[in-house]
Amino acid sequence: MRFVSVGVAALLPLVLAGCMAAPPSTRAFAPVTAPVSGPAPVAPTPAQLAGAARAGSCAAPAAVEADVFARTNRHRAAAGLAPLRPDPALSAAAQAHACDMARRSSMTHVGGDGSTLGTRLRRQGYAFATGAENIARGSPGPAEVVAIWMGSSGHRSNILNTRMSEAGLGLALGRDGRPYWAMVYGARR
């Protein structure tokens, strides 16, 4: 089992953290606007995003998930990498963690029950050789969260990791009114 670690970055109003128990470091950065080919999917408005999250389903709307995957995979294609495939177990792990963070209004890689990414993957029956997790709080939509992750070296390395082949997205609205995002990347044994 192998996990990828990244540090903690700060950006108003979005706070990001890297994978697993990385030593904290803080830096401000501007989002990367790397050119990617193909038309961008139409992202939901912040009001639609918040409305979907408030519906009580604690699930990423399908259009949001498709948008994040399309944007992520365009960056992977630009780097000469194969696209990430959606995986139900990774989606379940990401969604459970996004909901947990939203319930606690706390952005952290440690679950409310003390769980780590490895624990959450095992709970979903995902036999992993490697895994990584990007999280975010406050980003209003897919374009912003992917741009922020691509603008952070650690998060970018999770997205462009050649060993990753699958991913899952989680999204939930917190009691603090902010969206909580989790994207889990993996490769099976």
C-alpha positions as a Markdown table, in Angstrom:
| # | Residue | x | y | z |
|---|---|---|---|---|
| 1 | Met | 0.0 | 0.0 | 0.0 |
| 2 | Arg | 1.3 | 3.4 | -0.9 |
| 3 | Phe | -0.2 | 6.9 | -0.2 |
| 4 | Val | 0.8 | 10.2 | -1.7 |
| 5 | Ser | 1.3 | 13.0 | 0.7 |
| 6 | Val | 0.9 | 16.7 | 0.1 |
| 7 | Gly | 1.0 | 19.8 | 2.3 |
| 8 | Val | -1.6 | 22.3 | 3.3 |
| 9 | Ala | -2.2 | 25.4 | 1.2 |
| 10 | Ala | -4.2 | 28.5 | 2.0 |
| 11 | Leu | -6.2 | 30.5 | -0.5 |
| 12 | Leu | -9.1 | 32.9 | 0.2 |
| 13 | Pro | -11.8 | 31.7 | 0.6 |
| 14 | Leu | -10.7 | 28.2 | -0.2 |
| 15 | Val | -8.6 | 26.1 | 2.1 |
| 16 | Leu | -7.0 | 23.0 | 0.8 |
| 17 | Ala | -5.2 | 20.1 | 2.4 |
| 18 | Gly | -3.1 | 17.4 | 0.9 |
| 19 | Cys | -3.2 | 13.7 | 1.3 |
| 20 | Met | -3.0 | 11.8 | 4.6 |
| 21 | Ala | -1.0 | 13.2 | 7.6 |
| 22 | Ala | 1.3 | 15.5 | 5.8 |
| 23 | Pro | 3.4 | 18.1 | 7.7 |
| 24 | Pro | 1.6 | 21.4 | 7.5 |
| 25 | Ser | 2.9 | 24.2 | 5.5 |
| 26 | Thr | 1.2 | 27.3 | 4.3 |
| 27 | Arg | 1.5 | 29.3 | 1.1 |
| 28 | Ala | -0.7 | 31.5 | -1.1 |
| 29 | Phe | -0.9 | 30.9 | -4.8 |
| 30 | Ala | -2.8 | 31.8 | -7.8 |
| 31 | Pro | -4.9 | 29.3 | -9.7 |
| 32 | Val | -3.2 | 27.8 | -12.7 |
| 33 | Thr | -5.1 | 28.4 | -16.0 |
| 34 | Ala | -3.3 | 25.8 | -18.1 |
| 35 | Pro | -4.7 | 25.5 | -21.6 |
| 36 | Val | -6.7 | 22.3 | -22.1 |
| 37 | Ser | -8.3 | 21.1 | -25.3 |
| 38 | Gly | -11.9 | 20.6 | -25.9 |
| 39 | Pro | -15.0 | 22.5 | -24.9 |
| 40 | Ala | -15.5 | 22.9 | -21.2 |
| 41 | Pro | -18.6 | 21.3 | -19.7 |
| 42 | Val | -21.3 | 23.7 | -18.5 |
| 43 | Ala | -20.9 | 23.9 | -14.7 |
| 44 | Pro | -23.8 | 24.5 | -12.4 |
| 45 | Thr | -24.2 | 27.9 | -10.9 |
| 46 | Pro | -23.2 | 28.3 | -7.2 |
| 47 | Ala | -27.0 | 28.5 | -6.4 |
| 48 | Gln | -27.6 | 25.2 | -8.2 |
| 49 | Leu | -24.7 | 23.6 | -6.4 |
| 50 | Ala | -25.9 | 24.7 | -3.0 |
| 51 | Gly | -29.5 | 23.7 | -3.9 |
| 52 | Ala | -28.4 | 20.2 | -4.9 |
| 53 | Ala | -26.3 | 19.8 | -1.7 |
| 54 | Arg | -29.2 | 21.2 | 0.5 |
| 55 | Ala | -31.6 | 18.6 | -1.0 |
| 56 | Gly | -30.4 | 16.3 | 1.8 |
| 57 | Ser | -29.0 | 13.6 | -0.4 |
| 58 | Cys | -25.4 | 14.4 | 0.6 |
| 59 | Ala | -24.3 | 13.4 | -2.8 |
| 60 | Ala | -22.5 | 15.1 | -5.6 |
| 61 | Pro | -24.9 | 15.9 | -8.5 |
| 62 | Ala | -24.1 | 13.8 | -11.5 |
| 63 | Ala | -23.5 | 16.9 | -13.7 |
| 64 | Val | -20.9 | 18.2 | -11.1 |
| 65 | Glu | -19.1 | 14.8 | -11.0 |
| 66 | Ala | -19.0 | 14.6 | -14.8 |
| 67 | Asp | -17.7 | 18.1 | -15.0 |
| 68 | Val | -14.9 | 17.5 | -12.4 |
| 69 | Phe | -13.9 | 14.3 | -14.2 |
| 70 | Ala | -13.9 | 16.0 | -17.6 |
| 71 | Arg | -11.7 | 18.9 | -16.4 |
| 72 | Thr | -9.4 | 16.5 | -14.5 |
| 73 | Asn | -9.0 | 14.2 | -17.5 |
| 74 | Arg | -8.3 | 17.1 | -19.9 |
| 75 | His | -5.3 | 18.0 | -17.7 |
| 76 | Arg | -4.2 | 14.3 | -17.7 |
| 77 | Ala | -4.5 | 14.2 | -21.5 |
| 78 | Ala | -2.4 | 17.3 | -21.8 |
| 79 | Ala | 0.2 | 15.5 | -19.8 |
| 80 | Gly | 0.0 | 12.4 | -22.0 |
| 81 | Leu | -1.8 | 10.3 | -19.3 |
| 82 | Ala | -4.7 | 8.0 | -19.6 |
| 83 | Pro | -8.0 | 9.3 | -18.2 |
| 84 | Leu | -9.2 | 8.5 | -14.7 |
| 85 | Arg | -12.2 | 6.2 | -14.7 |
| 86 | Pro | -15.0 | 6.7 | -12.2 |
| 87 | Asp | -15.1 | 4.0 | -9.6 |
| 88 | Pro | -18.2 | 3.4 | -7.3 |
| 89 | Ala | -16.1 | 2.4 | -4.3 |
| 90 | Leu | -13.9 | 5.5 | -4.6 |
| 91 | Ser | -17.0 | 7.6 | -5.1 |
| 92 | Ala | -18.5 | 6.2 | -1.9 |
| 93 | Ala | -15.4 | 6.8 | 0.1 |
| 94 | Ala | -15.1 | 10.4 | -1.2 |
| 95 | Gln | -18.8 | 11.1 | -0.6 |
| 96 | Ala | -18.7 | 9.7 | 2.9 |
| 97 | His | -15.7 | 11.8 | 3.8 |
| 98 | Ala | -17.2 | 15.0 | 2.2 |
| 99 | Cys | -20.4 | 14.5 | 4.2 |
| 100 | Asp | -18.4 | 13.9 | 7.4 |
| 101 | Met | -16.4 | 17.1 | 6.8 |
| 102 | Ala | -19.6 | 19.0 | 6.0 |
| 103 | Arg | -21.4 | 17.8 | 9.1 |
| 104 | Arg | -18.4 | 18.8 | 11.3 |
| 105 | Ser | -17.7 | 22.1 | 9.3 |
| 106 | Ser | -14.1 | 20.9 | 9.4 |
| 107 | Met | -11.8 | 20.3 | 6.5 |
| 108 | Thr | -9.4 | 17.5 | 7.4 |
| 109 | His | -8.1 | 14.2 | 6.0 |
| 110 | Val | -9.0 | 12.6 | 9.4 |
| 111 | Gly | -12.6 | 11.4 | 9.6 |
| 112 | Gly | -14.7 | 12.3 | 12.6 |
| 113 | Asp | -14.3 | 8.7 | 13.8 |
| 114 | Gly | -10.5 | 8.9 | 13.4 |
| 115 | Ser | -10.5 | 7.2 | 10.0 |
| 116 | Thr | -7.7 | 7.7 | 7.5 |
| 117 | Leu | -8.0 | 7.4 | 3.7 |
| 118 | Gly | -6.8 | 3.8 | 3.9 |
| 119 | Thr | -9.5 | 3.0 | 6.5 |
| 120 | Arg | -12.2 | 4.6 | 4.3 |
| 121 | Leu | -11.0 | 2.7 | 1.2 |
| 122 | Arg | -11.0 | -0.6 | 3.1 |
| 123 | Arg | -14.6 | 0.1 | 4.3 |
| 124 | Gln | -15.7 | 0.3 | 0.7 |
| 125 | Gly | -14.0 | -2.9 | -0.2 |
| 126 | Tyr | -11.4 | -1.2 | -2.4 |
| 127 | Ala | -8.3 | -3.4 | -2.5 |
| 128 | Phe | -5.8 | -0.7 | -3.3 |
| 129 | Ala | -2.2 | -0.6 | -4.3 |
| 130 | Thr | -2.0 | 3.2 | -4.0 |
| 131 | Gly | -4.4 | 6.0 | -3.1 |
| 132 | Ala | -4.5 | 9.7 | -2.6 |
| 133 | Glu | -7.1 | 12.3 | -1.6 |
| 134 | Asn | -7.6 | 15.9 | -2.5 |
| 135 | Ile | -10.0 | 17.9 | -0.4 |
| 136 | Ala | -11.3 | 21.5 | -0.5 |
| 137 | Arg | -13.7 | 23.8 | 1.3 |
| 138 | Gly | -15.6 | 26.8 | -0.2 |
| 139 | Ser | -15.0 | 26.3 | -3.9 |
| 140 | Pro | -18.2 | 27.3 | -5.7 |
| 141 | Gly | -17.9 | 24.8 | -8.6 |
| 142 | Pro | -16.0 | 22.3 | -10.6 |
| 143 | Ala | -13.9 | 24.8 | -12.6 |
| 144 | Glu | -12.7 | 26.5 | -9.4 |
| 145 | Val | -11.9 | 23.4 | -7.4 |
| 146 | Val | -10.0 | 21.8 | -10.3 |
| 147 | Ala | -8.1 | 25.0 | -11.0 |
| 148 | Ile | -7.1 | 25.3 | -7.4 |
| 149 | Trp | -6.0 | 21.7 | -7.2 |
| 150 | Met | -4.0 | 22.1 | -10.4 |
| 151 | Gly | -2.4 | 25.2 | -8.9 |
| 152 | Ser | -1.0 | 23.3 | -5.9 |
| 153 | Ser | 2.0 | 21.1 | -6.6 |
| 154 | Gly | 0.9 | 18.4 | -4.2 |
| 155 | His | -2.7 | 18.3 | -5.4 |
| 156 | Arg | -1.6 | 18.5 | -9.0 |
| 157 | Ser | 0.7 | 15.5 | -8.4 |
| 158 | Asn | -2.2 | 13.5 | -7.1 |
| 159 | Ile | -4.2 | 14.3 | -10.3 |
| 160 | Leu | -1.3 | 13.6 | -12.6 |
| 161 | Asn | 0.0 | 10.6 | -10.8 |
| 162 | Thr | 0.8 | 7.9 | -13.4 |
| 163 | Arg | -0.1 | 5.1 | -11.0 |
| 164 | Met | -3.7 | 6.4 | -10.5 |
| 165 | Ser | -6.3 | 4.9 | -12.8 |
| 166 | Glu | -9.6 | 5.5 | -11.0 |
| 167 | Ala | -11.2 | 8.2 | -9.0 |
| 168 | Gly | -14.4 | 9.2 | -7.1 |
| 169 | Leu | -15.8 | 12.5 | -6.1 |
| 170 | Gly | -17.7 | 13.6 | -3.0 |
| 171 | Leu | -19.5 | 16.9 | -2.4 |
| 172 | Ala | -21.6 | 18.1 | 0.5 |
| 173 | Leu | -22.8 | 21.5 | 1.8 |
| 174 | Gly | -21.6 | 22.2 | 5.4 |
| 175 | Arg | -23.6 | 23.8 | 8.2 |
| 176 | Asp | -21.3 | 26.8 | 7.6 |
| 177 | Gly | -22.9 | 27.1 | 4.1 |
| 178 | Arg | -19.8 | 26.2 | 2.3 |
| 179 | Pro | -19.3 | 23.2 | -0.1 |
| 180 | Tyr | -16.9 | 20.5 | 1.0 |
| 181 | Trp | -15.2 | 18.5 | -1.7 |
| 182 | Ala | -13.3 | 15.3 | -1.6 |
| 183 | Met | -11.7 | 13.5 | -4.6 |
| 184 | Val | -10.2 | 10.1 | -4.0 |
| 185 | Tyr | -7.7 | 8.6 | -6.5 |
| 186 | Gly | -6.6 | 5.0 | -6.6 |
| 187 | Ala | -5.3 | 2.0 | -8.3 |
| 188 | Arg | -6.3 | -1.6 | -7.4 |
| 189 | Arg | -3.9 | -4.3 | -6.4 |
